[in-house]
Amino acid sequence: MTPRPPITIPSNLLPSDGRFGSGPSKIQQSFVTDLASTGTDLLGTSHRRKTVQSIVGGIRDQISNLYRLPDGYEVVLGVGGATAFWDAATFGLIDRQSAHFVCGEFSEKFATVTAGAPHLGEPVIVKAPYGSAPLPVAVSGVDVAAFIHNETSTGVMAPFGRHSEALVLVDGTSAAGAIPFDVTAVDAYYFSPQKALGSEGGLWLAIVSAAAIERIKTIAGSDRWIPPFLSLETALDNSRRDQTYNTPSLTTLYLLDRQLSSVLDQGGMEWAASRTMESSGLLYNWADSSTYASAFVEDPSLRSPTVVTLDFADDITADTIASVLKDNGIVDTESYRKLGRNQLRIATFPNIDPDDIAALIACIEFVVERLAG
Ligand SMILES: *Cc1c(COP(=O)(O)O)cnc(C)c1O
């Protein structure tokens, strides 16, 4: 490959913030500054103190408000991220067998966990080609149906719902705080806070129904061995006291609390949803009218409002665009590696300004023109 001369994007085209990654995602800079100014009051102090308990309590209350949780629903949290929740659910929510609606790397990963669990039957896999999503059909015999709300690896917003007696588990990691849904159709909606909620990683949160709580207690009372760190009953007990079982990152909790307040202050879920629709709409409309870019997700009803995947024509290398953007301070627009497509992936989470998305489009056009010339 011949070395490419550097391409400098004129500063008047650049976005005000160059972070477009799908996770860890853009964090509001003022929260980071505020965190620093807590000085010796927060970081480096015990997580069992009132200060931290009031942050955890604030997070649980604000999630309840954001989703207007019906009676019987609770917010549970624990250390380890959505990946740890897959293991916790495998031990503490699935009784005999689960069904998995798979349409990308993340939904696939949960299915791989349950397939390896010696105490469970072989999971039923309902799979769609990447870039689309399986229909949420009823699967007989299973006691958990596992869906994903937003497949971060492909940019698909997938349908889910209650179609049998099975508990409905939904991975909401890159949708939580940005895409509304019918809470009554779900028994456990779980997520990590470093995607649409613009905090840091290392934590999982779950909105759980009364039926899910009952299942957690029943399994916990059975003779199944559950690793203590992955016990959902322990997580539930600690959450009710505004604590976590083991030490959480206080930074993650602080930033999440601030982010939730800011979303609620600006109008809650309606605000967040309309902002992500605006940003993603700019990209999809641009791609639909472009001669060299197109939306990877063909069905408009499955296109994610929070993670936009755009394919590029064969004579343009998306990785080269991403690398020129990076040289100019615009980061994390590369596609999900394992997908192996000639693609850019751009987050349009609520923290990202629609004006910056418009600027990004102008930058992509500028770069493609230079690369062609
Ligand atoms: C990022 C992501 C995960 C994994 O989250 P961790 O916090 O790294 O465990 C799971 N599911 C989805 C949909 C994700 O986007």
The ligand as a Gaussian input file, in Angstrom:
#p B3LYP/6-31G(d) Opt

LIG

0 1
 C      -21.424000      -3.668000      25.337000
 C      -22.545000      -4.625000      25.383000
 C      -22.543000      -5.721000      26.273000
 C      -21.378000      -6.015000      27.184000
 O      -21.281000      -5.022000      28.169000
 P      -20.100000      -5.108000      29.249000
 O      -20.364000      -3.940000      30.138000
 O      -18.804000      -5.004000      28.500000
 O      -20.238000      -6.404000      29.944000
 C      -23.637000      -6.555000      26.273000
 N      -24.683000      -6.338000      25.467000
 C      -24.720000      -5.301000      24.608000
 C      -25.919000      -5.117000      23.749000
 C      -23.660000      -4.412000      24.540000
 O      -23.697000      -3.385000      23.685000

